Amino acid sequence: MVFNVFLFFYYHLFSNIIDIFGFIGFEDLKKIILDEIKKFNEKNELNNSILDYMGFIVYMEDKDYFERKGSLYNLKCMIKRKKKERLKNIELQTKILIRNNKFSFNKLNRGFSTIEQQVVRTQVMYGDSYSYKFRRKLFVECIYTPMFFKVFINQRKRYDFSYTIDRAKVDILKFYYNKILEYPSNEKELFEKMAIQSKNLNVNNYRYYFHNEFKCSEEYFKIRKILRRNFSD
């Protein structure tokens, strides 16, 4: 009886929060994601270009994407990544400033927003509620996002016992590529749309440097292996 009361209270509270906070529910978001994944699969076959483009998205936007089991950075990952970025920034800063003395290197610093958070915040919030930064950062990105992806993976496992976290992450990457980046068909288009998504057009000037760096990195082969193994629906 206590459990039923609590369940009813939770459902009622969640239903009201959806209207008050201005975002869509789990089932609606799941349908949006699955529809886009289906569209991606229909117009694409596994090829080296797509693997390269999707891997580069991970490399630029969320390097710990496949290493991280959850959808958020924990404090340990944030500290670890910050140290890596500082060392990387020092090395890259010298190369960039030689070519452009006026360029502000700080504009290339990466934040801690995960690919999962980017997917959720761009899809679930009503247009007039996205401008509420506190609501977006705290509730949608830190509470809604991990809850949704836990439900998403568990529901997919009911129909396919072999469905893994890596497969879920590749599916979300397909959605990101098809819906958010609008399916770029070549390198130039990919770089431009990634720059628009990051709201920093200056970064586009140096995407080619990062792309070459990605192809020479250890992450290149690790990411491609995971993508290839989990690419099929």
BABA-545957 format. One line per 5 residues: number of its first residue (from 1); their letters; for each residue y, x, z of N, C-alpha, C, O, CB. Coordinates in steps of 0.1 Angstrom, whole numbers, plus 5000, padded with zeros to 4 digits. Glycine has a CB too. Layout:
BEGIN
NUM	A	Y:X:Z:Y:X:Z:Y:X:Z:Y:X:Z:Y:X:Z  ...
END
This chain:
BEGIN
1	MVFNV	4988:5008:5000:5000:5000:5000:5013:5009:5000:5022:5006:4992:5000:4991:5012  5013:5019:5009:5024:5028:5009:5026:5035:4996:5037:5037:4991:5022:5039:5020  5014:5039:4990:5015:5046:4977:5021:5037:4966:5029:5041:4958:5001:5051:4973  5016:5024:4966:5021:5014:4956:5036:5012:4958:5044:5011:4948:5014:5001:4957  5041:5011:4970:5055:5009:4973:5063:5021:4968:5073:5020:4961:5058:5007:4988
6	FLFFY	5058:5033:4971:5064:5046:4966:5065:5046:4951:5075:5050:4945:5057:5058:4972  5054:5043:4945:5053:5043:4930:5063:5033:4924:5070:5037:4914:5039:5040:4925  5064:5021:4930:5073:5012:4925:5088:5017:4926:5096:5015:4917:5071:4998:4932  5090:5022:4938:5104:5028:4941:5107:5039:4931:5119:5039:4926:5104:5033:4955  5098:5048:4928:5100:5059:4919:5103:5054:4905:5112:5058:4898:5088:5068:4919
11	YHLFS	5095:5044:4901:5096:5038:4887:5110:5031:4886:5117:5033:4876:5085:5028:4884  5114:5024:4896:5126:5017:4896:5138:5026:4896:5148:5025:4889:5127:5007:4908  5137:5037:4904:5148:5047:4905:5149:5054:4891:5160:5056:4886:5145:5057:4916  5138:5058:4886:5138:5065:4873:5144:5057:4862:5151:5062:4853:5124:5070:4869  5140:5044:4861:5145:5035:4851:5160:5033:4852:5167:5033:4842:5139:5021:4853
16	NIIDI	5166:5033:4864:5180:5032:4866:5187:5045:4863:5198:5044:4858:5183:5028:4881  5181:5056:4866:5187:5069:4863:5189:5071:4848:5199:5076:4844:5178:5080:4869  5179:5066:4840:5180:5067:4826:5192:5060:4821:5199:5066:4812:5167:5060:4819  5196:5048:4826:5208:5041:4821:5220:5048:4827:5230:5050:4820:5207:5027:4826  5220:5052:4840:5232:5058:4846:5235:5071:4841:5247:5074:4838:5230:5058:4861
21	FGFIG	5225:5080:4839:5227:5094:4835:5228:5095:4819:5233:5105:4814:5216:5102:4840  5224:5085:4812:5225:5085:4798:5216:5094:4790:5220:5103:4783:5239:5089:4794  5203:5092:4792:5193:5099:4785:5180:5090:4782:5178:5080:4789:5188:5112:4792  5172:5094:4772:5161:5086:4768:5149:5090:4777:5149:5100:4783:5158:5088:4753  5139:5081:4777:5127:5083:4785:5117:5092:4779:5118:5097:4767:5121:5070:4788
26	FEDLK	5106:5095:4787:5096:5105:4782:5089:5100:4770:5087:5108:4760:5086:5107:4793  5085:5087:4769:5077:5082:4758:5085:5083:4745:5080:5087:4734:5073:5068:4760  5098:5080:4746:5107:5081:4734:5108:5095:4729:5108:5098:4717:5121:5075:4737  5110:5104:4738:5111:5118:4734:5098:5124:4729:5098:5131:4719:5115:5127:4747  5087:5120:4734:5074:5124:4729:5072:5119:4715:5067:5127:4706:5062:5119:4738
31	KIILD	5076:5107:4712:5075:5101:4698:5083:5109:4689:5079:5112:4678:5079:5087:4698  5095:5112:4693:5104:5120:4684:5098:5134:4681:5098:5138:4669:5118:5122:4691  5093:5140:4691:5087:5154:4689:5075:5153:4680:5073:5161:4671:5083:5160:4702  5066:5144:4683:5053:5142:4675:5056:5139:4660:5050:5144:4651:5044:5132:4681  5066:5130:4658:5070:5127:4644:5075:5139:4636:5072:5141:4625:5081:5116:4644
36	EIKKF	5083:5147:4643:5089:5159:4636:5078:5169:4634:5078:5176:4623:5100:5165:4644  5068:5171:4643:5057:5180:4641:5049:5176:4629:5045:5184:4621:5048:5181:4654  5047:5163:4628:5039:5157:4616:5046:5160:4603:5040:5164:4593:5037:5142:4618  5060:5159:4603:5067:5161:4591:5067:5176:4588:5065:5180:4576:5082:5157:4593  5067:5185:4598:5066:5199:4596:5053:5203:4589:5052:5210:4580:5068:5207:4609
41	NEKNE	5042:5197:4595:5028:5200:4590:5026:5195:4576:5019:5201:4568:5018:5194:4599  5033:5184:4572:5031:5178:4559:5037:5187:4548:5032:5187:4537:5037:5164:4559  5048:5193:4551:5055:5201:4541:5053:5216:4542:5059:5224:4535:5070:5198:4542  5044:5220:4551:5043:5234:4553:5028:5238:4554:5020:5231:4560:5050:5239:4565  5025:5250:4548:5012:5256:4550:5015:5270:4556:5025:5276:4555:5004:5257:4536
46	LNNSI	5004:5275:4563:5006:5288:4570:5009:5298:4560:5001:5300:4550:4993:5291:4578  5020:5305:4561:5024:5317:4553:5031:5327:4561:5037:5324:4571:5032:5312:4540  5032:5339:4555:5039:5350:4562:5053:5348:4565:5058:5352:4575:5037:5363:4555  5060:5341:4556:5075:5339:4558:5077:5330:4570:5086:5333:4578:5081:5333:4545  5070:5319:4571:5072:5310:4582:5068:5316:4595:5075:5315:4605:5063:5297:4580
51	LDYMG	5057:5324:4595:5054:5331:4607:5065:5341:4612:5068:5342:4623:5041:5339:4606  5071:5347:4602:5081:5357:4604:5094:5350:4610:5100:5354:4619:5085:5364:4591  5097:5339:4603:5109:5331:4608:5108:5325:4622:5117:5326:4630:5112:5320:4598  5096:5319:4624:5094:5313:4637:5093:5324:4648:5097:5322:4659:5081:5305:4637  5087:5335:4645:5086:5346:4654:5100:5352:4658:5102:5355:4669:5077:5358:4649
56	FIVYM	5108:5353:4647:5122:5358:4649:5130:5348:4659:5138:5353:4667:5129:5359:4636  5127:5335:4657:5134:5326:4666:5130:5329:4681:5139:5329:4690:5130:5311:4663  5118:5331:4683:5113:5334:4697:5119:5347:4701:5124:5348:4713:5097:5335:4697  5120:5357:4693:5125:5370:4696:5140:5369:4700:5144:5376:4709:5123:5380:4684  5147:5361:4693:5162:5360:4695:5165:5350:4706:5174:5353:4715:5169:5356:4683
61	EDKDY	5158:5339:4707:5162:5328:4716:5155:5329:4729:5161:5324:4739:5160:5315:4709  5143:5333:4730:5135:5332:4742:5123:5342:4742:5112:5338:4739:5130:5317:4744  5126:5354:4745:5116:5365:4743:5103:5363:4752:5093:5367:4748:5122:5378:4747  5105:5356:4763:5094:5354:4772:5087:5340:4769:5079:5336:4778:5098:5354:4787  5089:5335:4758:5085:5321:4755:5069:5320:4756:5065:5310:4763:5088:5317:4740
66	FERKG	5062:5328:4750:5047:5327:4751:5041:5334:4764:5030:5330:4768:5041:5334:4739  5049:5343:4770:5044:5349:4782:5046:5340:4794:5038:5340:4804:5051:5362:4785  5056:5331:4793:5060:5322:4804:5051:5309:4803:5051:5303:4793:5075:5319:4804  5045:5306:4814:5036:5294:4814:5044:5281:4815:5041:5270:4810:5026:5295:4825  5055:5282:4823:5064:5270:4824:5075:5269:4814:5075:5277:4804:5070:5270:4838
71	SLYNL	5084:5259:4816:5095:5258:4806:5108:5263:4811:5118:5261:4804:5096:5243:4803  5108:5269:4823:5120:5274:4829:5118:5289:4833:5107:5293:4836:5125:5266:4841  5129:5296:4833:5129:5310:4839:5128:5309:4854:5136:5301:4860:5141:5318:4834  5120:5317:4860:5121:5318:4875:5130:5330:4878:5134:5337:4869:5107:5320:4881  5133:5332:4890:5142:5343:4894:5137:5357:4890:5145:5365:4886:5145:5342:4909
76	KCMIK	5124:5359:4892:5118:5372:4888:5120:5375:4873:5124:5386:4870:5104:5372:4892  5118:5365:4865:5119:5367:4850:5134:5369:4847:5137:5377:4838:5114:5354:4843  5143:5362:4853:5157:5364:4851:5162:5378:4854:5169:5384:4846:5165:5353:4858  5158:5383:4865:5161:5396:4869:5156:5407:4859:5162:5416:4855:5157:5400:4884  5143:5405:4856:5136:5414:4847:5143:5414:4833:5145:5424:4827:5121:5410:4846
81	RKKKE	5146:5402:4828:5152:5401:4815:5166:5407:4815:5170:5413:4805:5153:5386:4810  5173:5405:4826:5187:5410:4827:5187:5425:4826:5196:5431:4819:5194:5405:4839  5177:5431:4833:5177:5446:4832:5173:5451:4818:5179:5461:4814:5166:5451:4842  5164:5444:4812:5161:5448:4798:5172:5447:4789:5175:5455:4780:5149:5440:4793  5180:5435:4790:5191:5433:4781:5202:5443:4783:5208:5447:4774:5196:5419:4783
86	RLKNI	5204:5447:4796:5215:5457:4798:5211:5470:4792:5220:5477:4785:5216:5459:4813  5199:5475:4793:5195:5487:4786:5196:5486:4771:5200:5495:4764:5180:5491:4790  5192:5475:4766:5192:5472:4752:5206:5471:4747:5209:5477:4736:5184:5459:4748  5215:5465:4754:5229:5464:4750:5236:5477:4749:5244:5479:4740:5236:5455:4760  5232:5486:4758:5239:5500:4758:5235:5507:4745:5244:5513:4739:5234:5508:4770
91	ELQTK	5222:5506:4741:5218:5513:4729:5224:5506:4717:5228:5513:4708:5202:5512:4728  5224:5493:4716:5229:5486:4705:5244:5487:4704:5250:5487:4693:5225:5471:4705  5251:5487:4715:5266:5487:4715:5271:5499:4707:5281:5498:4700:5271:5487:4730  5265:5510:4709:5269:5522:4703:5269:5521:4688:5278:5525:4681:5261:5534:4707  5258:5515:4683:5256:5514:4668:5266:5504:4662:5271:5506:4651:5241:5509:4665
96	ILIRN	5268:5493:4670:5277:5483:4664:5292:5488:4664:5299:5486:4655:5276:5470:4672  5296:5494:4675:5310:5498:4676:5314:5509:4666:5325:5510:4663:5313:5503:4690  5304:5517:4662:5307:5527:4652:5311:5520:4639:5320:5525:4632:5294:5536:4649  5305:5509:4636:5308:5502:4623:5320:5492:4625:5327:5490:4615:5296:5494:4619  5322:5488:4637:5333:5478:4639:5340:5480:4652:5334:5475:4662:5328:5464:4637
101	NKFSF	5351:5487:4653:5357:5490:4666:5363:5478:4672:5365:5478:4685:5368:5501:4663  5365:5468:4665:5372:5456:4670:5362:5445:4676:5365:5436:4682:5381:5449:4660  5349:5448:4673:5339:5438:4677:5336:5438:4692:5335:5449:4698:5326:5440:4669  5336:5426:4698:5334:5425:4712:5319:5423:4714:5313:5413:4710:5341:5413:4718  5312:5433:4720:5298:5433:4722:5293:5422:4731:5282:5418:4730:5293:5447:4727
106	NKLNR	5301:5418:4740:5297:5408:4750:5293:5395:4743:5286:5387:4748:5308:5405:4760  5298:5393:4730:5295:5381:4723:5280:5380:4719:5275:5370:4715:5304:5379:4711  5273:5392:4720:5259:5392:4716:5250:5390:4728:5238:5389:4727:5256:5405:4709  5255:5389:4740:5247:5388:4752:5239:5375:4752:5245:5364:4747:5255:5388:4765  5227:5375:4756:5219:5363:4755:5219:5356:4769:5220:5362:4779:5204:5366:4751
111	GFSTI	5218:5343:4769:5217:5335:4782:5203:5333:4786:5194:5340:4781:5225:5322:4780  5201:5324:4795:5188:5321:4801:5183:5307:4797:5174:5302:4804:5188:5323:4816  5188:5302:4787:5183:5288:4782:5170:5290:4774:5170:5298:4765:5194:5281:4774  5160:5283:4778:5147:5285:4771:5147:5275:4759:5155:5266:4758:5135:5281:4781  5137:5278:4750:5136:5269:4738:5133:5255:4742:5138:5245:4736:5125:5275:4729
116	EQQVV	5124:5253:4753:5121:5240:4758:5134:5232:4762:5136:5221:4759:5111:5240:4769  5142:5240:4770:5155:5234:4774:5164:5230:4763:5170:5219:4763:5162:5243:4784  5165:5238:4753:5173:5235:4741:5168:5223:4734:5176:5214:4729:5173:5247:4731  5155:5221:4733:5149:5210:4726:5152:5197:4734:5157:5187:4728:5134:5211:4725  5150:5197:4747:5152:5185:4755:5167:5181:4755:5171:5170:4753:5147:5188:4769
121	RTQVM	5176:5191:4758:5190:5187:4760:5196:5182:4747:5206:5175:4747:5198:5199:4765  5191:5186:4735:5197:5182:4722:5191:5168:4718:5197:5162:4709:5194:5192:4712  5180:5164:4724:5174:5152:4720:5175:5140:4730:5175:5129:4725:5159:5155:4717  5175:5143:4743:5174:5132:4752:5187:5126:4757:5188:5114:4761:5167:5136:4764  5198:5133:4756:5211:5128:4761:5218:5120:4751:5219:5124:4739:5219:5140:4766
126	YGDSY	5224:5109:4755:5232:5101:4747:5245:5109:4743:5249:5118:4751:5236:5088:4754  5251:5106:4732:5262:5114:4727:5273:5115:4737:5280:5126:4738:5267:5108:4714  5277:5105:4744:5288:5105:4753:5284:5111:4767:5293:5112:4775:5293:5091:4755  5272:5115:4769:5268:5120:4782:5265:5135:4781:5264:5142:4792:5255:5113:4787  5265:5141:4769:5262:5155:4767:5273:5164:4773:5271:5175:4777:5260:5159:4753
131	SYKFR	5285:5159:4773:5297:5167:4778:5297:5168:4793:5304:5177:4798:5310:5160:4774  5288:5161:4800:5287:5163:4815:5279:5175:4818:5266:5174:4819:5282:5150:4822  5285:5186:4820:5278:5199:4821:5269:5199:4833:5257:5204:4832:5288:5210:4822  5273:5195:4845:5265:5195:4857:5253:5187:4855:5242:5191:4859:5273:5190:4869  5254:5175:4850:5243:5166:4847:5233:5172:4838:5221:5171:4840:5248:5152:4842
136	RKLFV	5238:5179:4827:5230:5185:4817:5222:5197:4823:5210:5198:4821:5238:5189:4805  5229:5205:4830:5223:5218:4835:5214:5215:4846:5203:5221:4846:5234:5227:4839  5217:5207:4856:5209:5205:4868:5198:5195:4865:5186:5198:4867:5218:5201:4879  5202:5183:4861:5191:5173:4860:5183:5174:4847:5171:5175:4848:5198:5159:4860  5189:5175:4835:5182:5174:4823:5174:5187:4821:5162:5187:4818:5191:5172:4811
141	ECIYT	5181:5199:4823:5174:5212:4820:5165:5216:4831:5155:5223:4828:5185:5222:4817  5168:5214:4843:5160:5219:4854:5150:5209:4860:5141:5214:4867:5170:5224:4865  5152:5196:4859:5143:5187:4864:5136:5179:4854:5123:5178:4854:5151:5177:4873  5143:5173:4844:5137:5165:4834:5127:5174:4825:5116:5170:4822:5148:5159:4825  5132:5186:4821:5125:5194:4811:5111:5198:4816:5101:5195:4809:5133:5207:4808
146	PMFFK	5109:5204:4828:5096:5208:4833:5087:5196:4835:5075:5196:4833:5097:5216:4846  5093:5185:4840:5085:5172:4842:5080:5167:4829:5068:5163:4828:5093:5162:4849  5088:5167:4819:5084:5162:4806:5073:5170:4799:5063:5164:4795:5096:5161:4796  5074:5183:4799:5064:5191:4793:5051:5192:4800:5041:5194:4794:5070:5205:4791  5051:5189:4813:5039:5188:4820:5032:5176:4816:5020:5176:4814:5042:5188:4836
151	VFINQ	5039:5164:4815:5033:5152:4810:5029:5153:4796:5018:5148:4792:5043:5140:4812  5037:5159:4787:5034:5161:4773:5021:5168:4771:5012:5164:4763:5045:5168:4766  5019:5179:4778:5006:5187:4776:4994:5179:4782:4984:5179:4776:5008:5201:4784  4996:5173:4794:4985:5166:4800:4980:5154:4791:4968:5152:4790:4989:5161:4813  4990:5147:4785:4986:5136:4776:4979:5141:4763:4970:5134:4759:4999:5128:4772
156	RKRYD	4984:5152:4758:4977:5157:4746:4963:5162:4749:4954:5161:4741:4985:5169:4740  4961:5167:4761:4947:5172:4765:4937:5160:4766:4925:5162:4765:4948:5179:4779  4942:5148:4769:4933:5137:4770:4927:5134:4756:4915:5129:4756:4941:5124:4774  4933:5137:4745:4928:5135:4732:4922:5147:4726:4913:5146:4717:4939:5130:4723  4925:5159:4731:4920:5171:4726:4918:5181:4738:4928:5187:4743:4929:5177:4715
161	FSYTI	4906:5183:4742:4904:5191:4754:4907:5206:4752:4909:5214:4761:4889:5190:4758  4908:5210:4739:4911:5224:4735:4926:5226:4735:4930:5238:4732:4904:5227:4722  4934:5216:4737:4948:5218:4736:4953:5227:4748:4951:5223:4759:4955:5204:4737  4959:5238:4744:4964:5248:4754:4979:5248:4755:4986:5242:4747:4958:5262:4750  4984:5256:4764:4998:5258:4766:5004:5265:4753:5015:5261:4748:5002:5266:4778
166	DRAKV	4997:5275:4748:5001:5282:4736:5002:5272:4724:5012:5273:4716:4992:5293:4732  4993:5263:4723:4994:5253:4712:5006:5244:4714:5013:5240:4704:4981:5245:4711  5008:5240:4726:5020:5232:4729:5033:5239:4726:5042:5233:4720:5020:5228:4744  5033:5252:4729:5045:5260:4726:5048:5261:4711:5059:5261:4706:5045:5273:4733  5037:5263:4703:5038:5264:4689:5043:5251:4683:5051:5250:4674:5024:5268:4682
171	DILKF	5038:5240:4689:5042:5226:4684:5057:5225:4687:5064:5220:4678:5034:5215:4692  5062:5229:4699:5076:5227:4702:5084:5236:4693:5095:5233:4689:5078:5231:4717  5079:5248:4689:5086:5257:4680:5087:5250:4666:5097:5252:4659:5078:5270:4679  5076:5243:4662:5077:5236:4649:5088:5226:4649:5095:5224:4640:5063:5229:4646  5089:5218:4660:5099:5208:4662:5113:5215:4661:5122:5210:4654:5098:5201:4675
176	YYNKI	5115:5226:4668:5127:5233:4668:5131:5237:4654:5143:5236:4650:5126:5246:4678  5121:5242:4647:5124:5247:4633:5127:5236:4624:5136:5237:4616:5111:5255:4628  5120:5225:4625:5122:5214:4616:5134:5205:4619:5141:5201:4610:5109:5206:4615  5136:5202:4632:5146:5192:4636:5159:5199:4639:5170:5195:4634:5141:5184:4648  5159:5209:4648:5171:5215:4653:5177:5224:4642:5189:5224:4640:5169:5222:4666
181	LEYPS	5169:5232:4636:5174:5242:4626:5173:5236:4612:5178:5242:4602:5166:5255:4626  5168:5224:4610:5167:5216:4598:5160:5224:4587:5164:5224:4575:5181:5213:4593  5149:5230:4591:5139:5237:4582:5146:5246:4572:5146:5244:4560:5132:5226:4574  5151:5257:4577:5157:5268:4568:5146:5273:4559:5135:5276:4563:5163:5279:4576  5150:5275:4546:5140:5280:4536:5141:5294:4533:5132:5299:4525:5142:5272:4524
186	NEKEL	5151:5301:4538:5151:5316:4535:5158:5323:4547:5163:5316:4556:5159:5318:4522  5159:5336:4547:5165:5344:4558:5179:5340:4560:5183:5338:4571:5163:5359:4555  5187:5340:4549:5202:5337:4551:5204:5324:4557:5212:5323:4567:5208:5338:4537  5197:5314:4553:5198:5300:4559:5194:5300:4573:5200:5294:4582:5191:5290:4550  5183:5307:4576:5178:5308:4590:5189:5314:4599:5191:5309:4610:5165:5316:4591
191	FEKMA	5195:5326:4595:5205:5332:4603:5217:5323:4606:5222:5323:4617:5209:5345:4597  5221:5317:4595:5233:5308:4596:5231:5297:4606:5239:5294:4614:5237:5303:4583  5219:5290:4605:5216:5279:4613:5214:5283:4628:5217:5275:4637:5204:5271:4608  5208:5295:4630:5206:5300:4643:5220:5303:4650:5222:5300:4662:5197:5312:4644  5229:5308:4642:5242:5311:4647:5250:5299:4651:5257:5298:4661:5250:5319:4637
196	IQSKN	5248:5288:4643:5255:5275:4646:5249:5269:4658:5256:5264:4667:5253:5265:4634  5235:5270:4660:5229:5265:4672:5233:5272:4684:5235:5265:4695:5214:5266:4670  5235:5285:4683:5240:5293:4695:5255:5291:4697:5260:5297:4707:5236:5307:4693  5262:5284:4688:5276:5282:4689:5284:5296:4689:5294:5297:4696:5280:5274:4702  5279:5305:4682:5285:5318:4682:5283:5324:4667:5274:5331:4665:5279:5328:4692
201	LNVNN	5293:5321:4659:5292:5325:4645:5293:5340:4643:5288:5345:4633:5302:5318:4636  5299:5347:4652:5300:5361:4651:5286:5368:4652:5284:5379:4646:5308:5367:4663  5276:5362:4659:5263:5367:4660:5256:5368:4646:5248:5377:4644:5254:5359:4669  5260:5359:4637:5254:5359:4624:5255:5372:4616:5247:5376:4608:5260:5348:4616  5266:5379:4619:5269:5392:4612:5258:5402:4615:5257:5412:4608:5283:5397:4616
206	YRYYF	5251:5401:4627:5242:5411:4631:5228:5406:4632:5219:5413:4637:5247:5417:4644  5225:5394:4626:5212:5389:4626:5202:5399:4618:5191:5401:4622:5211:5375:4620  5207:5405:4607:5199:5413:4599:5195:5426:4607:5183:5430:4605:5207:5418:4586  5204:5431:4615:5200:5442:4624:5189:5438:4633:5179:5445:4635:5212:5447:4632  5190:5426:4640:5180:5422:4649:5167:5419:4642:5156:5421:4648:5185:5409:4657
211	HNEFK	5168:5414:4630:5156:5410:4623:5148:5423:4619:5135:5423:4621:5159:5403:4610  5154:5433:4615:5147:5446:4612:5142:5452:4625:5131:5457:4625:5157:5456:4606  5149:5450:4636:5145:5455:4649:5132:5447:4653:5123:5453:4659:5156:5453:4660  5132:5434:4651:5121:5426:4655:5108:5430:4647:5097:5431:4653:5124:5411:4651  5109:5433:4634:5098:5437:4626:5092:5451:4631:5080:5454:4628:5101:5438:4612
216	CSEEY	5100:5459:4638:5095:5472:4643:5091:5471:4657:5087:5482:4663:5106:5482:4641  5092:5460:4663:5089:5459:4678:5074:5455:4681:5067:5451:4672:5098:5448:4684  5070:5457:4693:5057:5454:4698:5055:5438:4698:5044:5433:4695:5054:5459:4712  5066:5431:4701:5065:5417:4701:5062:5411:4688:5056:5400:4687:5079:5411:4706  5065:5417:4677:5063:5412:4663:5048:5408:4661:5045:5397:4657:5067:5422:4653
221	FKIRK	5039:5417:4665:5025:5415:4663:5019:5405:4673:5010:5398:4670:5017:5428:4663  5024:5406:4685:5019:5397:4696:5023:5383:4692:5014:5374:4693:5025:5401:4709  5035:5380:4688:5040:5367:4685:5033:5361:4673:5029:5350:4673:5055:5367:4683  5031:5370:4662:5024:5365:4650:5010:5361:4653:5005:5352:4647:5025:5377:4639  5003:5369:4662:4990:5366:4665:4988:5352:4672:4979:5344:4669:4984:5377:4674
226	ILRRN	4997:5349:4681:4997:5337:4688:5000:5325:4678:4994:5315:4679:5007:5336:4700  5010:5327:4670:5014:5317:4660:5003:5314:4651:5000:5302:4648:5027:5321:4653  4996:5324:4645:4986:5323:4636:4974:5315:4642:4968:5307:4636:4981:5336:4630  4971:5319:4654:4959:5313:4661:4961:5298:4665:4952:5290:4665:4956:5321:4674  4974:5294:4667:4977:5281:4671:4985:5272:4661:4990:5262:4665:4984:5281:4684
231	FSD	4985:5277:4649:4994:5271:4639:4989:5257:4634:4997:5248:4632:4997:5280:4627  4976:5256:4632:4970:5244:4627:4971:5233:4637:4970:5235:4649:4955:5246:4623  4973:5221:4632:4975:5209:4641:4961:5205:4646:4960:5195:4654:4982:5198:4635
END
